[in-house]
Structures are given as C-alpha cells and as structure tokens.
Amino acid sequence: MCENWNYKQLEEMIQKRAIAERIHAEKLIARILFLERKQIVSKLNKIIIDAELLNIRYHDYITEVLAINSYTDSINVAAEVVDNNTKVLLESIP
C-alpha cells in the first residue's frame, strides 16, 4: 500500500522489518523443533489492513506492544524452567 501511495521511505522500512521478522520466526521455529515440539503457525493474531496511514501505524504499534509482552512472558517462563538457551534466543530478538 505504501508503494501505491508513493511513501517510498516507509515502504522500505516496512520491507526491512518484514524480513527481520521472518528471520526471527525461522529462529523460533528451529528452536521449537529442536525441543521436539509442534509449531502452530495457524493460530496467529488477526491481521488488520486499513486504508489510512495513521491507522496502519497505530495497528503496527499495538502489534509490537503485544509482541513485546509475549516475548517477556516467554523469557520469564524459560528462566523459570532453566532453559537458558531459549531465554538467550528470545532476549536476542530485537
């Protein structure tokens, strides 16, 4: 959408973030498989698509807040069960 609206700089930023997020997902899935668990990627948060730039940025912000909370919870669980490798992996994801 940003490309269609000629927001080139924002489009580039979103593309770079999407690539980084894919790399994070690959690392997490690899860790889940290493721990011999199933990764369930079909139960993802709802994706909200909007035609207003401010709404898009707002939804991106909310998604990031939820992700930070989820990572924090997961780091705490990894610490509780003394899974330091998972804890370090989760802490390394910016």
Secondary structure, DSSP 8 states (H G I E B T S, - for coil): -TTTTT-HHHHHHHHHHHHHHHHHHHHHHHHHHHTT-----SS-------SSHHHHHHHHHHHHHHHHHHHHHHHHHHHHTT-HHHHHHHHH--
